[in-house]
Amino acid sequence: MNTVLDGACDVMEVWDPDGARSINPHALEKERTIGELAEFIRKIGARATPDVLAQQLVILKRRETADLSRPEAIALQVFATVLMELDQFAAEEKARAAAAKAVPEERKPIPIEDTTLETVDGPFDTWGKG
């Protein structure tokens, strides 16, 4: 069995190369840690390097040391990058939707002479003509 992030905090899923998923006894703690990391990344933005995130995990007492292996550093970098890109995409989509909704198309009246309609006095005045 392998884990992407070793130490006091397994941020990534524990996986089995044979395809059988293991049961992580700290699943709730893991979700809370991911949420705290996401909040921290959103707070500091592009400064969220793997080393900074590892130090934050130590501060949160989720890891004993800030030393990262290469796979751990890659996993934290990917997590931070994907989170920031998805947040940026969501913000752009929200702004686009708000802009599309906020600017209604201005309607201009069309003179009756430019249409195939004709003026009438009542609702069925042209009924049966034609």
C-alpha positions in Angstrom: 0.0 0.0 0.0 1.3 3.5 -0.9 0.4 7.0 0.2 1.2 10.2 -1.6 1.8 12.2 1.5 3.4 10.5 4.5 3.6 11.8 8.0 1.0 13.0 10.5 -1.3 14.1 7.8 -2.3 12.1 4.7 -3.8 14.9 2.5 -4.2 12.6 -0.5 -6.1 9.3 -0.7 -4.4 6.2 0.5 -4.4 3.9 -2.5 -3.6 0.3 -3.2 -2.0 -0.6 -6.5 -4.2 -3.6 -6.9 -7.3 -1.3 -7.0 -8.7 -2.0 -3.5 -9.3 1.1 -1.6 -8.2 1.2 2.0 -10.3 2.6 4.8 -8.7 5.7 6.3 -9.5 5.9 10.0 -8.8 9.6 9.9 -11.2 10.5 7.1 -12.9 13.3 8.9 -9.6 14.7 10.0 -8.3 14.5 6.4 -11.3 16.4 5.1 -10.8 19.1 7.8 -7.1 19.4 6.8 -7.9 19.7 3.1 -10.5 22.4 4.0 -7.9 24.3 6.1 -5.3 24.0 3.4 -7.8 25.3 0.8 -8.7 28.3 3.0 -5.0 29.0 3.5 -4.2 28.8 -0.2 -7.1 31.1 -1.0 -5.8 33.6 1.6 -2.1 33.7 0.4 -2.7 33.0 -3.3 0.4 32.4 -5.5 2.7 32.4 -2.5 1.3 28.9 -1.6 4.4 26.9 -2.4 4.8 23.3 -1.2 7.3 24.4 1.5 4.9 27.1 2.8 2.0 24.6 2.8 4.1 22.0 4.6 5.0 24.6 7.3 1.3 25.4 7.6 0.6 21.7 8.2 3.2 21.8 11.0 1.6 24.9 12.5 -1.8 23.2 12.4 -0.2 20.1 14.0 -1.1 17.9 11.1 2.5 17.0 10.4 5.4 16.6 12.7 8.0 18.1 10.3 7.9 20.4 7.3 10.3 18.2 5.4 8.7 17.0 2.1 9.6 14.2 -0.2 9.5 14.9 -3.9 6.0 13.2 -4.3 4.6 15.2 -1.4 5.9 18.4 -2.8 4.4 17.6 -6.2 1.1 16.7 -4.6 0.9 19.9 -2.6 1.9 22.0 -5.7 -0.8 20.3 -7.8 -3.4 20.8 -5.1 -2.6 24.5 -4.8 -2.4 25.1 -8.5 -5.7 23.3 -9.3 -7.5 25.0 -6.5 -6.4 28.5 -7.6 -7.2 27.8 -11.2 -10.7 26.5 -10.4 -11.3 29.5 -8.1 -10.2 31.8 -10.9 -12.4 30.0 -13.4 -15.4 30.1 -11.1 -14.9 33.9 -10.5 -14.6 34.5 -14.3 -17.8 32.5 -15.0 -19.7 34.3 -12.2 -18.6 37.7 -13.6 -19.5 36.6 -17.2 -23.0 35.5 -16.0 -23.5 38.7 -14.1 -22.4 40.8 -17.0 -24.7 39.0 -19.4 -27.6 39.3 -17.0 -27.0 43.0 -16.1 -26.9 44.3 -19.7 -30.4 43.8 -21.2 -30.6 44.2 -24.9 -32.1 47.6 -25.7 -35.3 47.2 -27.7 -36.1 49.8 -30.3 -39.7 50.2 -31.6 -40.1 49.3 -35.2 -42.4 51.5 -37.3 -45.6 49.8 -38.4 -44.7 50.6 -42.0 -41.6 48.3 -41.7 -43.7 45.3 -40.7 -46.2 43.0 -42.3 -48.7 43.9 -39.6 -51.6 46.3 -40.0 -53.4 48.4 -37.5 -56.8 47.3 -36.3 -59.4 48.5 -33.9 -60.4 45.1 -32.3 -58.9 41.7 -31.8 -60.7 39.9 -34.7 -61.0 42.8 -37.2 -58.9 40.9 -39.8 -60.6 37.5 -39.2 -61.8 36.0 -42.4 -60.1 38.5 -44.7 -57.7 37.0 -47.0 
